[in-house]
């Protein structure tokens, strides 16, 4: 997890160095969602067996992949 946070921080810093700006409303919303998700995930991980969590995550990955596949092939591209 620390590697992901470091990579995001470096990416954000490079964006600012390049003269680009961050959309603060989007950044704040994503940050809040990540915090809520991390707290909920930690709580859920303590209540459910690891096998159930693994299967749930695999199902989520397959669902997102299926959505993107349908979006690209039938609807003309990813959501914008």
mmCIF file as gemmi writes it, N, C-alpha and C atoms, coordinates in Angstrom:
data_model
loop_
_atom_site.group_PDB
_atom_site.id
_atom_site.type_symbol
_atom_site.label_atom_id
_atom_site.label_alt_id
_atom_site.label_comp_id
_atom_site.label_asym_id
_atom_site.label_entity_id
_atom_site.label_seq_id
_atom_site.pdbx_PDB_ins_code
_atom_site.Cartn_x
_atom_site.Cartn_y
_atom_site.Cartn_z
_atom_site.occupancy
_atom_site.B_iso_or_equiv
_atom_site.pdbx_formal_charge
_atom_site.auth_seq_id
_atom_site.auth_asym_id
_atom_site.pdbx_PDB_model_num
ATOM 1 N N . UNK Axp A 1 ? 0.81 -1.2 0 1 0 ? 1 A 1
ATOM 2 C CA . UNK Axp A 1 ? 0 0 0 1 0 ? 1 A 1
ATOM 3 C C . UNK Axp A 1 ? 0.854 1.266 0 1 0 ? 1 A 1
ATOM 4 N N . UNK Axp A 2 ? 1.939 1.338 0.774 1 0 ? 2 A 1
ATOM 5 C CA . UNK Axp A 2 ? 2.752 2.557 0.736 1 0 ? 2 A 1
ATOM 6 C C . UNK Axp A 2 ? 3.318 2.835 -0.655 1 0 ? 2 A 1
ATOM 7 N N . UNK Axp A 3 ? 3.595 1.793 -1.438 1 0 ? 3 A 1
ATOM 8 C CA . UNK Axp A 3 ? 4.113 1.998 -2.789 1 0 ? 3 A 1
ATOM 9 C C . UNK Axp A 3 ? 3.098 2.675 -3.693 1 0 ? 3 A 1
ATOM 10 N N . UNK Axp A 4 ? 1.833 2.33 -3.521 1 0 ? 4 A 1
ATOM 11 C CA . UNK Axp A 4 ? 0.773 2.936 -4.319 1 0 ? 4 A 1
ATOM 12 C C . UNK Axp A 4 ? 0.626 4.41 -3.955 1 0 ? 4 A 1
ATOM 13 N N . UNK Axp A 5 ? 0.66 4.7 -2.665 1 0 ? 5 A 1
ATOM 14 C CA . UNK Axp A 5 ? 0.541 6.087 -2.214 1 0 ? 5 A 1
ATOM 15 C C . UNK Axp A 5 ? 1.727 6.904 -2.729 1 0 ? 5 A 1
ATOM 16 N N . UNK Axp A 6 ? 2.924 6.337 -2.659 1 0 ? 6 A 1
ATOM 17 C CA . UNK Axp A 6 ? 4.113 7.05 -3.149 1 0 ? 6 A 1
ATOM 18 C C . UNK Axp A 6 ? 4.021 7.299 -4.655 1 0 ? 6 A 1
ATOM 19 N N . UNK Axp A 7 ? 3.565 6.313 -5.396 1 0 ? 7 A 1
ATOM 20 C CA . UNK Axp A 7 ? 3.434 6.474 -6.848 1 0 ? 7 A 1
ATOM 21 C C . UNK Axp A 7 ? 2.413 7.554 -7.179 1 0 ? 7 A 1
ATOM 22 N N . UNK Axp A 8 ? 1.31 7.592 -6.453 1 0 ? 8 A 1
ATOM 23 C CA . UNK Axp A 8 ? 0.306 8.638 -6.672 1 0 ? 8 A 1
ATOM 24 C C . UNK Axp A 8 ? 0.859 10.016 -6.342 1 0 ? 8 A 1
ATOM 25 N N . UNK Axp A 9 ? 1.621 10.105 -5.268 1 0 ? 9 A 1
ATOM 26 C CA . UNK Axp A 9 ? 2.202 11.389 -4.878 1 0 ? 9 A 1
ATOM 27 C C . UNK Axp A 9 ? 3.197 11.88 -5.928 1 0 ? 9 A 1
ATOM 28 N N . UNK Axp A 10 ? 4.019 10.972 -6.427 1 0 ? 10 A 1
ATOM 29 C CA . UNK Axp A 10 ? 4.983 11.346 -7.47 1 0 ? 10 A 1
ATOM 30 C C . UNK Axp A 10 ? 4.247 11.773 -8.735 1 0 ? 10 A 1
ATOM 31 N N . UNK Axp A 11 ? 3.219 11.048 -9.105 1 0 ? 11 A 1
ATOM 32 C CA . UNK Axp A 11 ? 2.435 11.406 -10.286 1 0 ? 11 A 1
ATOM 33 C C . UNK Axp A 11 ? 1.792 12.773 -10.15 1 0 ? 11 A 1
ATOM 34 N N . UNK Axp A 12 ? 1.243 13.07 -8.991 1 0 ? 12 A 1
ATOM 35 C CA . UNK Axp A 12 ? 0.645 14.38 -8.756 1 0 ? 12 A 1
ATOM 36 C C . UNK Axp A 12 ? 1.681 15.487 -8.79 1 0 ? 12 A 1
ATOM 37 N N . UNK Axp A 13 ? 2.855 15.228 -8.21 1 0 ? 13 A 1
ATOM 38 C CA . UNK Axp A 13 ? 3.927 16.225 -8.219 1 0 ? 13 A 1
ATOM 39 C C . UNK Axp A 13 ? 4.401 16.493 -9.644 1 0 ? 13 A 1
ATOM 40 N N . UNK Axp A 14 ? 4.551 15.437 -10.44 1 0 ? 14 A 1
ATOM 41 C CA . UNK Axp A 14 ? 4.98 15.621 -11.831 1 0 ? 14 A 1
ATOM 42 C C . UNK Axp A 14 ? 3.95 16.413 -12.635 1 0 ? 14 A 1
ATOM 43 N N . UNK Axp A 15 ? 2.681 16.179 -12.347 1 0 ? 15 A 1
ATOM 44 C CA . UNK Axp A 15 ? 1.613 16.925 -13.006 1 0 ? 15 A 1
ATOM 45 C C . UNK Axp A 15 ? 1.735 18.414 -12.713 1 0 ? 15 A 1
ATOM 46 N N . UNK Axp A 16 ? 1.992 18.736 -11.453 1 0 ? 16 A 1
ATOM 47 C CA . UNK Axp A 16 ? 2.121 20.143 -11.068 1 0 ? 16 A 1
ATOM 48 C C . UNK Axp A 16 ? 3.388 20.768 -11.641 1 0 ? 16 A 1
ATOM 49 N N . UNK Axp A 17 ? 4.487 20.011 -11.66 1 0 ? 17 A 1
ATOM 50 C CA . UNK Axp A 17 ? 5.744 20.512 -12.227 1 0 ? 17 A 1
ATOM 51 C C . UNK Axp A 17 ? 5.571 20.801 -13.713 1 0 ? 17 A 1
ATOM 52 N N . UNK Axp A 18 ? 4.762 20.003 -14.387 1 0 ? 18 A 1
ATOM 53 C CA . UNK Axp A 18 ? 4.532 20.183 -15.819 1 0 ? 18 A 1
ATOM 54 C C . UNK Axp A 18 ? 3.605 21.364 -16.112 1 0 ? 18 A 1
ATOM 55 N N . UNK Axp A 19 ? 3.138 22.047 -15.075 1 0 ? 19 A 1
ATOM 56 C CA . UNK Axp A 19 ? 2.291 23.209 -15.281 1 0 ? 19 A 1
ATOM 57 C C . UNK Axp A 19 ? 0.808 22.905 -15.341 1 0 ? 19 A 1
ATOM 58 N N . UNK Axp A 20 ? 0.448 21.673 -15.095 1 0 ? 20 A 1
ATOM 59 C CA . UNK Axp A 20 ? -0.979 21.296 -15.107 1 0 ? 20 A 1
ATOM 60 C C . UNK Axp A 20 ? -1.571 21.562 -13.73 1 0 ? 20 A 1
ATOM 61 N N . UNK Axp A 21 ? -2.862 21.582 -13.627 1 0 ? 21 A 1
ATOM 62 C CA . UNK Axp A 21 ? -3.51 21.798 -12.338 1 0 ? 21 A 1
ATOM 63 C C . UNK Axp A 21 ? -4.386 20.601 -11.99 1 0 ? 21 A 1
ATOM 64 N N . UNK Axp A 22 ? -4.627 20.453 -10.706 1 0 ? 22 A 1
ATOM 65 C CA . UNK Axp A 22 ? -5.52 19.406 -10.229 1 0 ? 22 A 1
ATOM 66 C C . UNK Axp A 22 ? -6.931 19.97 -10.119 1 0 ? 22 A 1
ATOM 67 N N . UNK Axp A 23 ? -7.906 19.175 -10.46 1 0 ? 23 A 1
ATOM 68 C CA . UNK Axp A 23 ? -9.296 19.56 -10.233 1 0 ? 23 A 1
ATOM 69 C C . UNK Axp A 23 ? -9.608 19.213 -8.786 1 0 ? 23 A 1
ATOM 70 N N . UNK Axp A 24 ? -9.637 20.223 -7.935 1 0 ? 24 A 1
ATOM 71 C CA . UNK Axp A 24 ? -9.746 19.989 -6.502 1 0 ? 24 A 1
ATOM 72 C C . UNK Axp A 24 ? -11.05 19.308 -6.1 1 0 ? 24 A 1
ATOM 73 N N . UNK Axp A 25 ? -12.147 19.597 -6.788 1 0 ? 25 A 1
ATOM 74 C CA . UNK Axp A 25 ? -13.409 18.945 -6.439 1 0 ? 25 A 1
ATOM 75 C C . UNK Axp A 25 ? -13.342 17.445 -6.721 1 0 ? 25 A 1
ATOM 76 N N . UNK Axp A 26 ? -12.748 17.076 -7.848 1 0 ? 26 A 1
ATOM 77 C CA . UNK Axp A 26 ? -12.612 15.661 -8.195 1 0 ? 26 A 1
ATOM 78 C C . UNK Axp A 26 ? -11.624 14.981 -7.253 1 0 ? 26 A 1
ATOM 79 N N . UNK Axp A 27 ? -10.51 15.671 -6.967 1 0 ? 27 A 1
ATOM 80 C CA . UNK Axp A 27 ? -9.501 15.122 -6.071 1 0 ? 27 A 1
ATOM 81 C C . UNK Axp A 27 ? -10.072 14.897 -4.679 1 0 ? 27 A 1
ATOM 82 N N . UNK Axp A 28 ? -10.839 15.85 -4.179 1 0 ? 28 A 1
ATOM 83 C CA . UNK Axp A 28 ? -11.439 15.713 -2.847 1 0 ? 28 A 1
ATOM 84 C C . UNK Axp A 28 ? -12.451 14.574 -2.807 1 0 ? 28 A 1
ATOM 85 N N . UNK Axp A 29 ? -13.264 14.457 -3.846 1 0 ? 29 A 1
ATOM 86 C CA . UNK Axp A 29 ? -14.264 13.389 -3.888 1 0 ? 29 A 1
ATOM 87 C C . UNK Axp A 29 ? -13.598 12.014 -3.929 1 0 ? 29 A 1
ATOM 88 N N . UNK Axp A 30 ? -12.56 11.875 -4.754 1 0 ? 30 A 1
ATOM 89 C CA . UNK Axp A 30 ? -11.857 10.596 -4.83 1 0 ? 30 A 1
ATOM 90 C C . UNK Axp A 30 ? -11.143 10.266 -3.522 1 0 ? 30 A 1
ATOM 91 N N . UNK Axp A 31 ? -10.56 11.275 -2.893 1 0 ? 31 A 1
ATOM 92 C CA . UNK Axp A 31 ? -9.887 11.055 -1.608 1 0 ? 31 A 1
ATOM 93 C C . UNK Axp A 31 ? -10.88 10.593 -0.558 1 0 ? 31 A 1
ATOM 94 N N . UNK Axp A 32 ? -12.015 11.26 -0.478 1 0 ? 32 A 1
ATOM 95 C CA . UNK Axp A 32 ? -13.041 10.874 0.495 1 0 ? 32 A 1
ATOM 96 C C . UNK Axp A 32 ? -13.542 9.453 0.234 1 0 ? 32 A 1
ATOM 97 N N . UNK Axp A 33 ? -13.776 9.12 -1.03 1 0 ? 33 A 1
ATOM 98 C CA . UNK Axp A 33 ? -14.239 7.775 -1.366 1 0 ? 33 A 1
ATOM 99 C C . UNK Axp A 33 ? -13.203 6.723 -0.998 1 0 ? 33 A 1
ATOM 100 N N . UNK Axp A 34 ? -11.934 7.028 -1.22 1 0 ? 34 A 1
ATOM 101 C CA . UNK Axp A 34 ? -10.864 6.08 -0.872 1 0 ? 34 A 1
ATOM 102 C C . UNK Axp A 34 ? -10.776 5.862 0.633 1 0 ? 34 A 1
ATOM 103 N N . UNK Axp A 35 ? -10.917 6.935 1.406 1 0 ? 35 A 1
ATOM 104 C CA . UNK Axp A 35 ? -10.862 6.815 2.863 1 0 ? 35 A 1
ATOM 105 C C . UNK Axp A 35 ? -12.03 5.968 3.37 1 0 ? 35 A 1
ATOM 106 N N . UNK Axp A 36 ? -13.227 6.269 2.884 1 0 ? 36 A 1
ATOM 107 C CA . UNK Axp A 36 ? -14.414 5.508 3.298 1 0 ? 36 A 1
ATOM 108 C C . UNK Axp A 36 ? -14.268 4.044 2.879 1 0 ? 36 A 1
ATOM 109 N N . UNK Axp A 37 ? -13.806 3.805 1.659 1 0 ? 37 A 1
ATOM 110 C CA . UNK Axp A 37 ? -13.616 2.435 1.188 1 0 ? 37 A 1
ATOM 111 C C . UNK Axp A 37 ? -12.575 1.673 1.987 1 0 ? 37 A 1
ATOM 112 N N . UNK Axp A 38 ? -11.484 2.343 2.338 1 0 ? 38 A 1
ATOM 113 C CA . UNK Axp A 38 ? -10.445 1.686 3.137 1 0 ? 38 A 1
ATOM 114 C C . UNK Axp A 38 ? -10.956 1.322 4.524 1 0 ? 38 A 1
ATOM 115 N N . UNK Axp A 39 ? -11.7 2.224 5.146 1 0 ? 39 A 1
ATOM 116 C CA . UNK Axp A 39 ? -12.242 1.931 6.471 1 0 ? 39 A 1
ATOM 117 C C . UNK Axp A 39 ? -13.283 0.815 6.414 1 0 ? 39 A 1
ATOM 118 N N . UNK Axp A 40 ? -14.173 0.878 5.43 1 0 ? 40 A 1
ATOM 119 C CA . UNK Axp A 40 ? -15.19 -0.166 5.291 1 0 ? 40 A 1
ATOM 120 C C . UNK Axp A 40 ? -14.549 -1.511 4.951 1 0 ? 40 A 1
ATOM 121 N N . UNK Axp A 41 ? -13.545 -1.487 4.09 1 0 ? 41 A 1
ATOM 122 C CA . UNK Axp A 41 ? -12.858 -2.717 3.712 1 0 ? 41 A 1
ATOM 123 C C . UNK Axp A 41 ? -12.136 -3.357 4.878 1 0 ? 41 A 1
ATOM 124 N N . UNK Axp A 42 ? -11.52 -2.532 5.716 1 0 ? 42 A 1
ATOM 125 C CA . UNK Axp A 42 ? -10.834 -3.055 6.898 1 0 ? 42 A 1
ATOM 126 C C . UNK Axp A 42 ? -11.828 -3.716 7.836 1 0 ? 42 A 1
ATOM 127 N N . UNK Axp A 43 ? -12.966 -3.074 8.034 1 0 ? 43 A 1
ATOM 128 C CA . UNK Axp A 43 ? -13.993 -3.643 8.898 1 0 ? 43 A 1
ATOM 129 C C . UNK Axp A 43 ? -14.541 -4.947 8.315 1 0 ? 43 A 1
ATOM 130 N N . UNK Axp A 44 ? -14.805 -4.945 7.011 1 0 ? 44 A 1
ATOM 131 C CA . UNK Axp A 44 ? -15.352 -6.124 6.347 1 0 ? 44 A 1
ATOM 132 C C . UNK Axp A 44 ? -14.356 -7.285 6.359 1 0 ? 44 A 1
ATOM 133 N N . UNK Axp A 45 ? -13.084 -6.971 6.184 1 0 ? 45 A 1
ATOM 134 C CA . UNK Axp A 45 ? -12.058 -8.021 6.166 1 0 ? 45 A 1
ATOM 135 C C . UNK Axp A 45 ? -11.974 -8.745 7.505 1 0 ? 45 A 1
ATOM 136 N N . UNK Axp A 46 ? -12.311 -8.053 8.58 1 0 ? 46 A 1
ATOM 137 C CA . UNK Axp A 46 ? -12.293 -8.698 9.89 1 0 ? 46 A 1
ATOM 138 C C . UNK Axp A 46 ? -13.508 -9.568 10.141 1 0 ? 46 A 1
ATOM 139 N N . UNK Axp A 47 ? -14.547 -9.4 9.347 1 0 ? 47 A 1
ATOM 140 C CA . UNK Axp A 47 ? -15.8 -10.139 9.57 1 0 ? 47 A 1
ATOM 141 C C . UNK Axp A 47 ? -16.007 -11.318 8.622 1 0 ? 47 A 1
ATOM 142 N N . UNK Axp A 48 ? -15.405 -11.266 7.443 1 0 ? 48 A 1
ATOM 143 C CA . UNK Axp A 48 ? -15.636 -12.303 6.441 1 0 ? 48 A 1
ATOM 144 C C . UNK Axp A 48 ? -14.407 -13.19 6.271 1 0 ? 48 A 1
ATOM 145 N N . UNK Axp A 49 ? -14.619 -14.446 5.933 1 0 ? 49 A 1
ATOM 146 C CA . UNK Axp A 49 ? -13.49 -15.331 5.659 1 0 ? 49 A 1
ATOM 147 C C . UNK Axp A 49 ? -12.711 -14.858 4.426 1 0 ? 49 A 1
ATOM 148 N N . UNK Axp A 50 ? -11.421 -15.144 4.42 1 0 ? 50 A 1
ATOM 149 C CA . UNK Axp A 50 ? -10.566 -14.704 3.322 1 0 ? 50 A 1
ATOM 150 C C . UNK Axp A 50 ? -11.043 -15.257 1.983 1 0 ? 50 A 1
ATOM 151 N N . UNK Axp A 51 ? -11.508 -16.476 1.956 1 0 ? 51 A 1
ATOM 152 C CA . UNK Axp A 51 ? -11.985 -17.086 0.71 1 0 ? 51 A 1
ATOM 153 C C . UNK Axp A 51 ? -13.167 -16.304 0.128 1 0 ? 51 A 1
ATOM 154 N N . UNK Axp A 52 ? -14.092 -15.885 0.983 1 0 ? 52 A 1
ATOM 155 C CA . UNK Axp A 52 ? -15.249 -15.11 0.55 1 0 ? 52 A 1
ATOM 156 C C . UNK Axp A 52 ? -14.821 -13.758 -0.005 1 0 ? 52 A 1
ATOM 157 N N . UNK Axp A 53 ? -13.882 -13.103 0.676 1 0 ? 53 A 1
ATOM 158 C CA . UNK Axp A 53 ? -13.373 -11.822 0.193 1 0 ? 53 A 1
ATOM 159 C C . UNK Axp A 53 ? -12.696 -11.975 -1.164 1 0 ? 53 A 1
ATOM 160 N N . UNK Axp A 54 ? -11.904 -13.024 -1.318 1 0 ? 54 A 1
ATOM 161 C CA . UNK Axp A 54 ? -11.215 -13.268 -2.59 1 0 ? 54 A 1
ATOM 162 C C . UNK Axp A 54 ? -12.198 -13.494 -3.728 1 0 ? 54 A 1
ATOM 163 N N . UNK Axp A 55 ? -13.22 -14.276 -3.467 1 0 ? 55 A 1
ATOM 164 C CA . UNK Axp A 55 ? -14.226 -14.534 -4.503 1 0 ? 55 A 1
ATOM 165 C C . UNK Axp A 55 ? -15.02 -13.279 -4.836 1 0 ? 55 A 1
ATOM 166 N N . UNK Axp A 56 ? -15.341 -12.496 -3.824 1 0 ? 56 A 1
ATOM 167 C CA . UNK Axp A 56 ? -16.054 -11.247 -4.064 1 0 ? 56 A 1
ATOM 168 C C . UNK Axp A 56 ? -15.232 -10.281 -4.902 1 0 ? 56 A 1
ATOM 169 N N . UNK Axp A 57 ? -13.94 -10.191 -4.608 1 0 ? 57 A 1
ATOM 170 C CA . UNK Axp A 57 ? -13.073 -9.314 -5.377 1 0 ? 57 A 1
ATOM 171 C C . UNK Axp A 57 ? -12.943 -9.81 -6.814 1 0 ? 57 A 1
ATOM 172 N N . UNK Axp A 58 ? -12.807 -11.116 -6.981 1 0 ? 58 A 1
ATOM 173 C CA . UNK Axp A 58 ? -12.709 -11.684 -8.332 1 0 ? 58 A 1
ATOM 174 C C . UNK Axp A 58 ? -13.986 -11.393 -9.122 1 0 ? 58 A 1
ATOM 175 N N . UNK Axp A 59 ? -15.13 -11.508 -8.489 1 0 ? 59 A 1
ATOM 176 C CA . UNK Axp A 59 ? -16.406 -11.21 -9.143 1 0 ? 59 A 1
ATOM 177 C C . UNK Axp A 59 ? -16.475 -9.735 -9.543 1 0 ? 59 A 1
ATOM 178 N N . UNK Axp A 60 ? -16.003 -8.854 -8.679 1 0 ? 60 A 1
ATOM 179 C CA . UNK Axp A 60 ? -15.981 -7.429 -8.993 1 0 ? 60 A 1
ATOM 180 C C . UNK Axp A 60 ? -15.088 -7.14 -10.199 1 0 ? 60 A 1
ATOM 181 N N . UNK Axp A 61 ? -13.913 -7.768 -10.251 1 0 ? 61 A 1
ATOM 182 C CA . UNK Axp A 61 ? -12.995 -7.572 -11.378 1 0 ? 61 A 1
ATOM 183 C C . UNK Axp A 61 ? -13.628 -8.062 -12.675 1 0 ? 61 A 1
ATOM 184 N N . UNK Axp A 62 ? -14.278 -9.216 -12.647 1 0 ? 62 A 1
ATOM 185 C CA . UNK Axp A 62 ? -14.936 -9.76 -13.837 1 0 ? 62 A 1
ATOM 186 C C . UNK Axp A 62 ? -16.084 -8.847 -14.269 1 0 ? 62 A 1
ATOM 187 N N . UNK Axp A 63 ? -16.835 -8.32 -13.316 1 0 ? 63 A 1
ATOM 188 C CA . UNK Axp A 63 ? -17.954 -7.426 -13.658 1 0 ? 63 A 1
ATOM 189 C C . UNK Axp A 63 ? -17.455 -6.143 -14.316 1 0 ? 63 A 1
ATOM 190 N N . UNK Axp A 64 ? -16.403 -5.557 -13.778 1 0 ? 64 A 1
ATOM 191 C CA . UNK Axp A 64 ? -15.853 -4.326 -14.371 1 0 ? 64 A 1
ATOM 192 C C . UNK Axp A 64 ? -15.287 -4.613 -15.758 1 0 ? 64 A 1
ATOM 193 N N . UNK Axp A 65 ? -14.58 -5.732 -15.903 1 0 ? 65 A 1
ATOM 194 C CA . UNK Axp A 65 ? -14.033 -6.096 -17.211 1 0 ? 65 A 1
ATOM 195 C C . UNK Axp A 65 ? -15.157 -6.317 -18.223 1 0 ? 65 A 1
ATOM 196 N N . UNK Axp A 66 ? -16.221 -6.983 -17.808 1 0 ? 66 A 1
ATOM 197 C CA . UNK Axp A 66 ? -17.362 -7.2 -18.7 1 0 ? 66 A 1
ATOM 198 C C . UNK Axp A 66 ? -18.02 -5.898 -19.106 1 0 ? 66 A 1
ATOM 199 N N . UNK Axp A 67 ? -18.175 -4.996 -18.16 1 0 ? 67 A 1
ATOM 200 C CA . UNK Axp A 67 ? -18.759 -3.687 -18.464 1 0 ? 67 A 1
ATOM 201 C C . UNK Axp A 67 ? -17.904 -2.935 -19.482 1 0 ? 67 A 1
ATOM 202 N N . UNK Axp A 68 ? -16.589 -2.916 -19.264 1 0 ? 68 A 1
ATOM 203 C CA . UNK Axp A 68 ? -15.702 -2.215 -20.19 1 0 ? 68 A 1
ATOM 204 C C . UNK Axp A 68 ? -15.695 -2.874 -21.566 1 0 ? 68 A 1
ATOM 205 N N . UNK Axp A 69 ? -15.751 -4.191 -21.605 1 0 ? 69 A 1
ATOM 206 C CA . UNK Axp A 69 ? -15.78 -4.9 -22.878 1 0 ? 69 A 1
ATOM 207 C C . UNK Axp A 69 ? -17.04 -4.544 -23.67 1 0 ? 69 A 1
ATOM 208 N N . UNK Axp A 70 ? -18.178 -4.566 -23.018 1 0 ? 70 A 1
ATOM 209 C CA . UNK Axp A 70 ? -19.434 -4.195 -23.679 1 0 ? 70 A 1
ATOM 210 C C . UNK Axp A 70 ? -19.398 -2.724 -24.096 1 0 ? 70 A 1
ATOM 211 N N . UNK Axp A 71 ? -18.879 -1.884 -23.221 1 0 ? 71 A 1
ATOM 212 C CA . UNK Axp A 71 ? -18.808 -0.457 -23.527 1 0 ? 71 A 1
ATOM 213 C C . UNK Axp A 71 ? -17.964 -0.187 -24.763 1 0 ? 71 A 1
ATOM 214 N N . UNK Axp A 72 ? -16.829 -0.843 -24.865 1 0 ? 72 A 1
ATOM 215 C CA . UNK Axp A 72 ? -15.927 -0.6 -25.992 1 0 ? 72 A 1
ATOM 216 C C . UNK Axp A 72 ? -16.461 -1.232 -27.28 1 0 ? 72 A 1
ATOM 217 N N . UNK Axp A 73 ? -16.986 -2.449 -27.2 1 0 ? 73 A 1
ATOM 218 C CA . UNK Axp A 73 ? -17.388 -3.138 -28.416 1 0 ? 73 A 1
ATOM 219 C C . UNK Axp A 73 ? -18.778 -2.729 -28.92 1 0 ? 73 A 1
ATOM 220 N N . UNK Axp A 74 ? -19.689 -2.467 -28.035 1 0 ? 74 A 1
ATOM 221 C CA . UNK Axp A 74 ? -21.062 -2.195 -28.467 1 0 ? 74 A 1
ATOM 222 C C . UNK Axp A 74 ? -21.473 -0.728 -28.353 1 0 ? 74 A 1
ATOM 223 N N . UNK Axp A 75 ? -20.853 0.01 -27.482 1 0 ? 75 A 1
ATOM 224 C CA . UNK Axp A 75 ? -21.299 1.375 -27.241 1 0 ? 75 A 1
ATOM 225 C C . UNK Axp A 75 ? -20.315 2.427 -27.748 1 0 ? 75 A 1
ATOM 226 N N . UNK Axp A 76 ? -19.247 1.996 -28.393 1 0 ? 76 A 1
ATOM 227 C CA . UNK Axp A 76 ? -18.339 2.94 -29.015 1 0 ? 76 A 1
ATOM 228 C C . UNK Axp A 76 ? -17.22 3.495 -28.183 1 0 ? 76 A 1
ATOM 229 N N . UNK Axp A 77 ? -16.968 2.936 -27.045 1 0 ? 77 A 1
ATOM 230 C CA . UNK Axp A 77 ? -15.822 3.412 -26.274 1 0 ? 77 A 1
ATOM 231 C C . UNK Axp A 77 ? -16.085 3.43 -24.781 1 0 ? 77 A 1
ATOM 232 N N . UNK Axp A 78 ? -15.032 3.687 -24.029 1 0 ? 78 A 1
ATOM 233 C CA . UNK Axp A 78 ? -15.192 3.711 -22.573 1 0 ? 78 A 1
ATOM 234 C C . UNK Axp A 78 ? -16.016 4.926 -22.143 1 0 ? 78 A 1
ATOM 235 N N . UNK Axp A 79 ? -16.582 4.855 -20.952 1 0 ? 79 A 1
ATOM 236 C CA . UNK Axp A 79 ? -17.358 5.996 -20.483 1 0 ? 79 A 1
ATOM 237 C C . UNK Axp A 79 ? -16.453 7.214 -20.324 1 0 ? 79 A 1
ATOM 238 N N . UNK Axp A 80 ? -16.99 8.362 -20.639 1 0 ? 80 A 1
ATOM 239 C CA . UNK Axp A 80 ? -16.176 9.577 -20.527 1 0 ? 80 A 1
ATOM 240 C C . UNK Axp A 80 ? -16.588 10.413 -19.338 1 0 ? 80 A 1
